[in-house]
Amino acid sequence: MDLNRLRVFQTVYRHNSTVGAARALSVTRSAVSQSLSKLETEVGVELFTRAARGLVPTSAGHSLFRRIDPFLSSLESEVRAIKSAGERPSGLLRLGAPVAFGRRYLPAKLASFRARHPEVEFALELGNQTRLLSLLEAGELDLTISDVFDDPSPSRLRPSLFSLETLFEERMTLLCSRDYFEQHGLKTASFETLASCDFLTHQNQTFDLKSWFRHHFDKVPPQLNIALTVDDSHALFEAVKLSLGLAVLGSHLAEGELESGELRAVLAGPTDEINRISLVQLLDKKPSLTERTFVKHLLA
């Protein structure tokens, strides 16, 4: 069915007149009449009764209007939004972020951005790197924030597919409770001692732990004793404090607990592994004005 004829019908219905519709659509009355006549032929019924006071919708006309008016109005609104997105930041921005970063740092950035650009709305997906990169690659996210470790192993952040911009750096530290530290003699921890410990991880496939071992020992234990896997940094942090095992976390997340001695860091120092919290986008995608403006806001 011709969408333009439906648009003409909608306008005639609202004005009860071909003259009023022609004026609203900036076309001739003849063009409106012809379009309406073709639509009536197409649906096989009269949509208006010609009366002295103008055009009166028939029952079929009322029924058709109720069906098409919400759709055409929504379509018109969406087209306006798409056009305005090229003129000023607006519309939906779909973001991905690691759980800890998304909870602790990102809400303030979203709030300050929306204060400047109230026509922008956000959809925020929190999760692990593998899932977020998959969503980005599938076009279900506009951009995502990801952990990028100083690790020589092959990265899932393929340079042929993604572009990266560093937001900030954090030191990654292997943490455990004071009791766990003392019970397992981790003051001068060797590879063999650590390999026999229990571990907690918030990444699938223990990527964070393997990366830490490669960084410090240039090798990974053939088997890690995983006591807990959870994609929630807060739950992971609490499990560490309860002596469930060792976990790799950003040292800034545990500054207070490290200072009080409640938590201990294993092999921490100037040679700590660095994690670059980075903004990731598809390499060949042309970013919208909204995306470009938000990226500048994040990097500021």
Summary of the structure (lengths in Angstrom):
residues: 300
radius of gyration: 30.0
end to end distance: 49.8
largest distance: 98.6
contacts: 890
relative contact order: 0.13
helix: 48%
strand: 24%
